[in-house]
Amino acid sequence: MLLTASYPLAASEQLDITYYPISGKSSKQLLEAMQQHGPEGDDGRRFHGYTRWHVSWKYQTSSRGNRCSITSVDTQVTGTITLPQWTDTQGATEDLLNRWQHYSSLLREHEQGHYQFALDAAAAIRQQLIAMPAQVGCPNLLTQANQLGSALIDEQRQRELAYDRDTDHGRNTGLKL
């Protein structure tokens, strides 16, 4: 008996941007406010901006005799980027306003770079799970598929850590106030 289904390689994603308020009349005060009120990372340190993401997947299988294969893979990516929002800009100098605009733009770009690792993980999961060879029995295939999916996420997490090391959390890309 042959059971098959044709599904497109699909992905859904939802990215939320949230803000925390900061105030200050100088770059020093703004930096201190971000250090004090910025989002906390998994290690307990505070950051000026932070990105959290999660990738999940599901798949359809078909069986032919004792052989099982994956016929479709769907991934879901969710993420939240948390950024500072300067709330008391009235009376600020034009120079400080311009530097803040530049800083916040680069910070947002850096955090979107973190989210890109989630999208890359989802793409790799879709591509590699659908390419897995048929196995004897679906339980064996499903175990291997889930192990591969988890390994691909771990690989992107390691790349994400290297991204922060290489950019010094964005400072090497001009991220300074």
MDAnalysis code that builds the backbone (N, CA, C; Angstrom):
import MDAnalysis as mda
import numpy as np

u = mda.Universe.empty(531, n_residues=177, atom_resindex=np.repeat(np.arange(177), 3), trajectory=True)
u.add_TopologyAttr("name", ["N", "CA", "C"] * 177)
u.add_TopologyAttr("resid", np.arange(1, 178))
u.add_TopologyAttr("resname", ["MET", "LEU", "LEU", "THR", "ALA", "SER", "TYR", "PRO", "LEU", "ALA", "ALA", "SER", "GLU", "GLN", "LEU", "ASP", "ILE", "THR", "TYR", "TYR", "PRO", "ILE", "SER", "GLY", "LYS", "SER", "SER", "LYS", "GLN", "LEU", "LEU", "GLU", "ALA", "MET", "GLN", "GLN", "HIS", "GLY", "PRO", "GLU", "GLY", "ASP", "ASP", "GLY", "ARG", "ARG", "PHE", "HIS", "GLY", "TYR", "THR", "ARG", "TRP", "HIS", "VAL", "SER", "TRP", "LYS", "TYR", "GLN", "THR", "SER", "SER", "ARG", "GLY", "ASN", "ARG", "CYS", "SER", "ILE", "THR", "SER", "VAL", "ASP", "THR", "GLN", "VAL", "THR", "GLY", "THR", "ILE", "THR", "LEU", "PRO", "GLN", "TRP", "THR", "ASP", "THR", "GLN", "GLY", "ALA", "THR", "GLU", "ASP", "LEU", "LEU", "ASN", "ARG", "TRP", "GLN", "HIS", "TYR", "SER", "SER", "LEU", "LEU", "ARG", "GLU", "HIS", "GLU", "GLN", "GLY", "HIS", "TYR", "GLN", "PHE", "ALA", "LEU", "ASP", "ALA", "ALA", "ALA", "ALA", "ILE", "ARG", "GLN", "GLN", "LEU", "ILE", "ALA", "MET", "PRO", "ALA", "GLN", "VAL", "GLY", "CYS", "PRO", "ASN", "LEU", "LEU", "THR", "GLN", "ALA", "ASN", "GLN", "LEU", "GLY", "SER", "ALA", "LEU", "ILE", "ASP", "GLU", "GLN", "ARG", "GLN", "ARG", "GLU", "LEU", "ALA", "TYR", "ASP", "ARG", "ASP", "THR", "ASP", "HIS", "GLY", "ARG", "ASN", "THR", "GLY", "LEU", "LYS", "LEU"])
u.atoms.positions = np.array([
    [0.849, -1.179, 0.000],
    [0.000, 0.000, 0.000],
    [0.890, 1.236, 0.000],
    [0.616, 2.173, -0.870],
    [1.395, 3.408, -0.996],
    [0.545, 4.578, -0.524],
    [1.044, 5.269, 0.503],
    [0.379, 6.471, 1.002],
    [1.276, 7.647, 0.691],
    [0.799, 8.573, -0.089],
    [1.619, 9.738, -0.412],
    [0.796, 11.003, -0.282],
    [1.517, 12.069, -0.097],
    [0.884, 13.386, -0.065],
    [1.901, 14.374, -0.589],
    [1.433, 15.315, -1.332],
    [2.325, 16.346, -1.860],
    [2.029, 17.661, -1.180],
    [3.010, 18.187, -0.474],
    [2.874, 19.461, 0.210],
    [4.065, 20.322, -0.140],
    [3.859, 21.598, -0.287],
    [5.002, 22.477, -0.541],
    [5.857, 22.601, 0.714],
    [7.122, 22.903, 0.502],
    [7.975, 23.236, 1.636],
    [7.466, 24.566, 2.167],
    [6.999, 24.572, 3.389],
    [6.348, 25.773, 3.911],
    [7.051, 26.272, 5.158],
    [6.880, 27.542, 5.398],
    [7.410, 28.157, 6.610],
    [6.466, 29.268, 7.025],
    [6.299, 29.399, 8.313],
    [5.575, 30.558, 8.813],
    [6.480, 31.226, 9.830],
    [6.322, 32.518, 9.937],
    [7.157, 33.242, 10.890],
    [6.378, 34.392, 11.496],
    [6.756, 34.700, 12.721],
    [6.180, 35.856, 13.395],
    [7.288, 36.511, 14.201],
    [7.570, 37.748, 13.860],
    [8.580, 38.526, 14.566],
    [7.897, 39.712, 15.227],
    [8.073, 39.824, 16.529],
    [7.531, 40.953, 17.282],
    [8.677, 41.864, 17.694],
    [8.444, 43.161, 17.608],
    [9.413, 44.153, 18.072],
    [8.807, 44.814, 19.306],
    [9.522, 44.785, 20.418],
    [9.059, 45.439, 21.638],
    [10.100, 46.468, 22.061],
    [9.649, 47.426, 22.829],
    [10.520, 48.523, 23.251],
    [10.474, 48.690, 24.762],
    [11.600, 49.102, 25.316],
    [11.646, 49.484, 26.725],
    [12.045, 50.953, 26.770],
    [11.433, 51.729, 27.674],
    [11.692, 53.175, 27.702],
    [13.021, 53.507, 28.386],
    [13.705, 54.494, 27.823],
    [14.893, 55.057, 28.466],
    [14.789, 56.573, 28.388],
    [15.489, 57.236, 29.279],
    [15.523, 58.693, 29.227],
    [16.942, 59.146, 29.517],
    [17.230, 60.360, 29.059],
    [18.544, 60.937, 29.280],
    [18.728, 62.171, 28.429],
    [19.656, 63.006, 28.844],
    [19.937, 64.254, 28.121],
    [21.318, 64.248, 27.473],
    [22.048, 63.137, 27.625],
    [23.376, 63.018, 27.015],
    [23.576, 61.567, 26.592],
    [24.564, 61.337, 25.744],
    [24.834, 59.963, 25.329],
    [25.215, 59.109, 26.535],
    [25.951, 59.681, 27.477],
    [26.334, 58.942, 28.683],
    [25.100, 58.506, 29.465],
    [24.140, 59.409, 29.630],
    [22.918, 59.069, 30.362],
    [22.100, 58.007, 29.622],
    [22.056, 58.104, 28.301],
    [21.315, 57.113, 27.518],
    [21.967, 55.738, 27.639],
    [23.294, 55.693, 27.557],
    [24.009, 54.424, 27.696],
    [23.786, 53.821, 29.083],
    [23.837, 54.657, 30.106],
    [23.592, 54.170, 31.469],
    [22.171, 53.637, 31.611],
    [21.210, 54.318, 30.994],
    [19.813, 53.872, 31.057],
    [19.644, 52.519, 30.365],
    [20.321, 52.328, 29.224],
    [20.225, 51.042, 28.529],
    [20.876, 49.934, 29.353],
    [21.998, 50.236, 29.999],
    [22.663, 49.245, 30.850],
    [21.789, 48.866, 32.039],
    [21.043, 49.820, 32.552],
    [20.213, 49.578, 33.728],
    [18.878, 48.920, 33.383],
    [18.281, 49.308, 32.250],
    [16.922, 48.870, 31.936],
    [16.832, 47.924, 30.741],
    [17.952, 47.656, 30.079],
    [17.932, 46.799, 28.893],
    [17.493, 45.377, 29.212],
    [17.120, 44.638, 28.191],
    [16.658, 43.264, 28.393],
    [17.781, 42.380, 28.931],
    [17.378, 41.420, 29.728],
    [18.324, 40.477, 30.315],
    [18.492, 39.292, 29.383],
    [19.739, 38.910, 29.147],
    [20.026, 37.730, 28.344],
    [19.889, 36.466, 29.170],
    [20.065, 35.332, 28.520],
    [19.952, 34.048, 29.204],
    [20.991, 33.890, 30.308],
    [22.098, 34.607, 30.184],
    [23.168, 34.517, 31.183],
    [23.007, 35.544, 32.307],
    [21.913, 36.313, 32.289],
    [21.657, 37.287, 33.340],
    [22.233, 38.668, 33.076],
    [23.062, 38.795, 32.026],
    [23.623, 40.110, 31.697],
    [22.571, 40.949, 30.988],
    [22.704, 42.254, 31.127],
    [21.801, 43.179, 30.431],
    [22.444, 43.624, 29.124],
    [21.603, 43.791, 28.124],
    [22.038, 44.216, 26.801],
    [21.213, 45.417, 26.365],
    [21.732, 46.183, 25.433],
    [20.990, 47.336, 24.899],
    [19.816, 46.856, 24.055],
    [20.013, 45.777, 23.319],
    [18.971, 45.145, 22.523],
    [19.118, 43.644, 22.669],
    [18.038, 42.917, 22.433],
    [18.118, 41.461, 22.588],
    [17.096, 40.805, 21.679],
    [17.476, 39.646, 21.144],
    [16.598, 38.879, 20.269],
    [16.438, 37.476, 20.822],
    [15.214, 37.061, 20.956],
    [14.909, 35.675, 21.332],
    [14.167, 35.049, 20.152],
    [14.516, 33.793, 19.851],
    [13.822, 33.116, 18.764],
    [13.627, 31.639, 19.074],
    [12.654, 31.074, 18.369],
    [12.339, 29.654, 18.524],
    [11.928, 29.115, 17.155],
    [12.397, 27.919, 16.845],
    [12.022, 27.250, 15.600],
    [11.395, 25.906, 15.957],
    [10.244, 25.635, 15.388],
    [9.619, 24.317, 15.543],
    [9.324, 23.772, 14.150],
    [9.100, 22.492, 14.068],
    [8.843, 21.870, 12.774],
    [7.873, 20.706, 12.934],
    [7.234, 20.400, 11.838],
    [6.389, 19.209, 11.747],
    [6.511, 18.691, 10.328],
    [6.161, 17.442, 10.144],
    [6.330, 16.840, 8.832],
    [5.258, 15.787, 8.610],
    [5.076, 15.472, 7.355],
    [4.180, 14.398, 6.940],
    [5.056, 13.262, 6.428],
    [4.590, 12.048, 6.636],
    [5.336, 10.885, 6.157],
    [4.440, 10.029, 5.278],
    [5.079, 9.182, 4.505],
    [4.338, 8.171, 3.756],
    [5.068, 6.848, 3.932],
    [4.306, 5.773, 3.904],
    [4.870, 4.432, 4.073],
    [4.588, 3.601, 2.843],
    [5.579, 2.819, 2.489],
    [5.414, 1.841, 1.407],
    [6.085, 0.569, 1.895],
    [5.261, -0.408, 2.172],
    [5.798, -1.615, 2.796],
    [6.341, -1.247, 4.165],
    [7.580, -1.629, 4.418],
    [8.173, -1.277, 5.708],
    [9.055, -0.033, 5.614],
    [9.007, 0.667, 4.495],
    [9.823, 1.871, 4.286],
    [8.994, 3.119, 4.580],
    [9.622, 4.069, 5.240],
    [8.944, 5.313, 5.606],
    [9.774, 6.481, 5.096],
    [9.115, 7.467, 4.524],
    [9.830, 8.654, 4.043],
    [9.046, 9.913, 4.424],
    [9.787, 11.008, 4.513],
    [9.178, 12.304, 4.809],
    [8.740, 12.927, 3.493],
    [7.484, 13.351, 3.431],
    [6.949, 13.905, 2.186],
    [6.774, 15.418, 2.233],
    [6.719, 15.988, 3.422],
    [6.629, 17.443, 3.528],
    [7.158, 17.870, 4.895],
    [7.672, 19.084, 4.928],
    [8.197, 19.650, 6.172],
    [7.674, 21.078, 6.280],
    [7.178, 21.416, 7.449],
    [6.706, 22.771, 7.723],
    [7.449, 23.280, 8.950],
    [7.908, 24.504, 8.896],
    [8.586, 25.098, 10.046],
    [7.833, 26.339, 10.494],
    [7.960, 26.619, 11.771],
    [7.399, 27.846, 12.324],
    [8.507, 28.543, 13.101],
    [8.713, 29.814, 12.790],
    [9.724, 30.627, 13.459],
    [9.007, 31.743, 14.207],
    [9.321, 31.879, 15.483],
    [8.813, 33.003, 16.262],
    [10.002, 33.725, 16.875],
    [9.877, 35.015, 16.985],
    [10.966, 35.786, 17.570],
    [10.475, 37.091, 18.153],
    [11.257, 37.603, 19.088],
    [10.996, 38.911, 19.680],
    [12.303, 39.674, 19.749],
    [12.297, 40.860, 19.187],
    [13.435, 41.769, 19.293],
    [13.035, 42.865, 20.271],
    [13.863, 43.081, 21.282],
    [13.609, 44.122, 22.276],
    [14.645, 45.221, 22.097],
    [14.159, 46.449, 21.930],
    [15.016, 47.600, 21.648],
    [14.682, 48.761, 22.584],
    [15.624, 49.678, 22.763],
    [15.347, 50.857, 23.588],
    [14.527, 51.894, 22.827],
    [13.728, 52.639, 23.566],
    [12.981, 53.760, 22.999],
    [13.250, 54.986, 23.875],
    [13.889, 55.958, 23.276],
    [14.232, 57.188, 23.988],
    [12.963, 58.015, 24.126],
    [12.543, 58.268, 25.357],
    [11.229, 58.875, 25.591],
    [11.252, 60.379, 25.828],
    [12.404, 60.952, 26.170],
    [12.426, 62.394, 26.471],
    [13.388, 63.143, 25.542],
    [13.052, 63.132, 24.267],
    [13.929, 63.754, 23.266],
    [13.794, 65.276, 23.211],
    [12.740, 65.821, 23.806],
    [12.562, 67.279, 23.762],
    [13.748, 67.962, 24.424],
    [14.271, 68.947, 23.735],
    [15.395, 69.706, 24.265],
    [16.751, 69.095, 23.963],
    [16.769, 67.920, 23.320],
    [18.044, 67.290, 22.972],
    [18.683, 68.042, 21.810],
    [19.993, 68.028, 21.764],
    [20.691, 68.693, 20.663],
    [20.478, 67.917, 19.373],
    [20.601, 68.618, 18.268],
    [20.466, 67.965, 16.966],
    [21.533, 66.891, 16.800],
    [22.732, 67.162, 17.300],
    [23.818, 66.183, 17.218],
    [23.457, 64.898, 17.958],
    [22.931, 65.022, 19.170],
    [22.565, 63.834, 19.942],
    [21.406, 63.092, 19.278],
    [20.436, 63.824, 18.765],
    [19.320, 63.187, 18.054],
    [19.820, 62.399, 16.846],
    [20.743, 62.978, 16.084],
    [21.300, 62.286, 14.913],
    [22.095, 61.056, 15.321],
    [22.910, 61.176, 16.375],
    [23.685, 60.024, 16.842],
    [22.758, 58.915, 17.353],
    [21.680, 59.308, 18.041],
    [20.717, 58.319, 18.518],
    [20.049, 57.604, 17.343],
    [19.661, 58.370, 16.348],
    [19.014, 57.777, 15.171],
    [19.938, 56.751, 14.519],
    [21.196, 57.120, 14.354],
    [22.185, 56.219, 13.757],
    [22.385, 54.987, 14.647],
    [22.538, 55.215, 15.930],
    [22.751, 54.123, 16.884],
    [21.573, 53.149, 16.877],
    [20.371, 53.677, 16.997],
    [19.203, 52.798, 17.083],
    [18.985, 52.033, 15.779],
    [19.322, 52.640, 14.658],
    [19.222, 51.951, 13.373],
    [20.210, 50.782, 13.300],
    [21.453, 51.020, 13.718],
    [22.455, 49.950, 13.706],
    [22.126, 48.859, 14.724],
    [21.584, 49.239, 15.872],
    [21.209, 48.244, 16.879],
    [20.093, 47.352, 16.345],
    [19.107, 47.963, 15.704],
    [18.010, 47.181, 15.125],
    [18.549, 46.224, 14.055],
    [19.442, 46.717, 13.219],
    [20.042, 45.881, 12.176],
    [20.809, 44.713, 12.797],
    [21.560, 44.985, 13.857],
    [22.309, 43.922, 14.533],
    [21.352, 42.866, 15.094],
    [20.284, 43.300, 15.725],
    [19.330, 42.354, 16.308],
    [18.600, 41.561, 15.227],
    [18.332, 42.180, 14.088],
    [17.724, 41.435, 12.983],
    [18.691, 40.378, 12.464],
    [19.996, 40.651, 12.594],
    [20.998, 39.637, 12.256],
    [20.850, 38.403, 13.135],
    [20.519, 38.609, 14.408],
    [20.279, 37.467, 15.299],
    [19.062, 36.671, 14.827],
    [18.008, 37.363, 14.450],
    [16.789, 36.682, 14.001],
    [17.042, 35.895, 12.715],
    [17.968, 36.378, 11.900],
    [18.287, 35.678, 10.656],
    [18.780, 34.256, 10.925],
    [19.436, 34.041, 12.060],
    [19.886, 32.688, 12.392],
    [18.699, 31.747, 12.571],
    [17.592, 32.240, 13.086],
    [16.384, 31.427, 13.208],
    [15.844, 31.073, 11.826],
    [15.819, 32.056, 10.936],
    [15.337, 31.797, 9.574],
    [16.247, 30.810, 8.855],
    [17.553, 30.937, 9.077],
    [18.506, 30.002, 8.468],
    [18.311, 28.591, 9.014],
    [18.056, 28.480, 10.315],
    [17.811, 27.166, 10.918],
    [16.563, 26.535, 10.314],
    [15.505, 27.321, 10.171],
    [14.261, 26.800, 9.604],
    [14.467, 26.336, 8.165],
    [15.194, 27.108, 7.379],
    [15.454, 26.718, 5.987],
    [16.259, 25.424, 5.931],
    [17.269, 25.302, 6.781],
    [18.089, 24.089, 6.798],
    [17.256, 22.880, 7.223],
    [16.377, 23.068, 8.190],
    [15.509, 21.971, 8.634],
    [14.611, 21.518, 7.494],
    [13.985, 22.464, 6.810],
    [13.107, 22.090, 5.686],
    [13.891, 21.346, 4.617],
    [15.044, 21.870, 4.244],
    [15.825, 21.268, 3.164],
    [16.374, 19.897, 3.543],
    [16.901, 19.774, 4.743],
    [17.576, 18.527, 5.099],
    [16.615, 17.427, 5.542],
    [15.516, 17.779, 6.174],
    [14.569, 16.738, 6.563],
    [13.867, 16.148, 5.349],
    [13.507, 16.984, 4.390],
    [12.822, 16.465, 3.203],
    [13.763, 15.592, 2.367],
    [15.067, 15.824, 2.488],
    [16.058, 15.066, 1.712],
    [16.488, 13.772, 2.400],
    [15.996, 13.511, 3.590],
    [16.401, 12.292, 4.297],
    [15.945, 11.060, 3.524],
    [16.809, 10.053, 3.438],
    [16.410, 8.829, 2.735],
    [15.359, 8.059, 3.539],
    [14.568, 7.286, 2.829],
    [13.559, 6.448, 3.480],
    [14.253, 5.492, 4.449],
    [13.561, 5.187, 5.524],
    [14.091, 4.301, 6.564],
    [13.127, 3.136, 6.773],
    [13.643, 2.096, 7.416],
    [12.782, 0.988, 7.808],
    [11.974, 1.461, 9.016],
    [10.685, 1.606, 8.814],
    [9.797, 2.018, 9.900],
    [9.836, 3.509, 10.171],
    [8.669, 4.068, 10.401],
    [8.570, 5.505, 10.668],
    [9.163, 5.923, 12.010],
    [9.032, 5.139, 13.078],
    [9.612, 5.595, 14.350],
    [11.112, 5.897, 14.247],
    [11.846, 5.061, 13.547],
    [13.284, 5.283, 13.369],
    [13.541, 6.571, 12.587],
    [12.792, 6.779, 11.520],
    [12.954, 7.982, 10.705],
    [12.607, 9.233, 11.515],
    [11.537, 9.176, 12.274],
    [11.111, 10.339, 13.045],
    [12.132, 10.692, 14.127],
    [12.706, 9.685, 14.757],
    [13.762, 9.937, 15.749],
    [14.944, 10.630, 15.090],
    [15.369, 10.110, 13.943],
    [16.503, 10.708, 13.229],
    [16.178, 12.125, 12.756],
    [14.962, 12.333, 12.278],
    [14.567, 13.663, 11.795],
    [14.587, 14.679, 12.938],
    [14.072, 14.297, 14.083],
    [14.057, 15.219, 15.223],
    [15.466, 15.493, 15.741],
    [16.314, 14.475, 15.739],
    [17.708, 14.687, 16.145],
    [18.408, 15.636, 15.176],
    [18.158, 15.461, 13.882],
    [18.763, 16.340, 12.882],
    [18.251, 17.768, 13.046],
    [16.950, 17.932, 13.227],
    [16.388, 19.270, 13.424],
    [17.006, 19.966, 14.626],
    [17.134, 19.250, 15.727],
    [17.751, 19.830, 16.931],
    [19.211, 20.184, 16.692],
    [19.932, 19.330, 15.974],
    [21.342, 19.602, 15.674],
    [21.485, 20.838, 14.787],
    [20.572, 21.018, 13.846],
    [20.632, 22.191, 12.968],
    [20.365, 23.475, 13.746],
    [19.469, 23.419, 14.711],
    [19.228, 24.588, 15.567],
    [20.460, 24.868, 16.415],
    [21.043, 23.819, 16.989],
    [22.259, 24.001, 17.796],
    [23.377, 24.633, 16.968],
    [23.493, 24.206, 15.717],
    [24.518, 24.770, 14.822],
    [24.299, 26.268, 14.618],
    [23.057, 26.679, 14.418],
    [22.769, 28.105, 14.236],
    [22.977, 28.884, 15.533],
    [22.698, 28.272, 16.670],
    [22.959, 28.938, 17.963],
    [24.460, 29.195, 18.122],
    [25.278, 28.239, 17.700],
    [26.730, 28.429, 17.773],
    [27.177, 29.541, 16.818],
    [26.586, 29.578, 15.644],
    [26.901, 30.662, 14.697],
    [26.471, 32.014, 15.255],
    [25.366, 32.020, 15.963],
    [24.878, 33.261, 16.570],
    [25.847, 33.752, 17.646],
    [26.375, 32.832, 18.448],
    [27.374, 33.215, 19.455],
    [28.622, 33.781, 18.785],
    [29.040, 33.155, 17.687],
    [30.211, 33.643, 16.943],
    [29.940, 35.024, 16.357],
    [28.719, 35.262, 15.924],
    [28.311, 36.566, 15.387],
    [28.546, 37.659, 16.419],
    [28.129, 37.414, 17.650],
    [28.353, 38.409, 18.703],
    [29.832, 38.535, 19.054],
    [30.546, 37.414, 19.060],
    [31.995, 37.492, 19.323],
    [32.701, 38.285, 18.230],
    [32.386, 37.963, 16.981],
    [33.057, 38.602, 15.839],
    [32.731, 40.084, 15.727],
    [31.510, 40.455, 16.083],
    [31.104, 41.867, 15.975],
    [31.236, 42.605, 17.300],
    [31.662, 41.904, 18.345],
    [31.699, 42.465, 19.699],
    [30.331, 43.075, 20.027],
    [29.304, 42.263, 19.825],
    [27.910, 42.676, 20.060],
    [27.545, 43.917, 19.245],
    [28.076, 43.999, 18.032],
    [27.736, 45.093, 17.121],
    [28.707, 46.254, 17.142],
    [29.548, 46.331, 18.157],
    [30.459, 47.480, 18.262],
    [31.437, 47.562, 17.087],
    [31.844, 46.422, 16.542],
    [32.771, 46.427, 15.405],
    [32.113, 46.882, 14.105],
    [30.805, 47.044, 14.125],
    [30.081, 47.497, 12.929],
    [29.686, 48.964, 13.044],
    [30.263, 49.652, 14.008],
    [29.980, 51.080, 14.169],
    [28.912, 51.389, 15.191],
    [28.467, 50.385, 15.927],
    [27.408, 50.568, 16.916],
    [27.971, 51.248, 18.157],
    [27.888, 52.566, 18.151],
    [28.299, 53.335, 19.329],
    [27.514, 54.632, 19.350],
    [27.306, 55.119, 20.554],
    [26.525, 56.337, 20.735],
    [27.503, 57.428, 21.096],
])
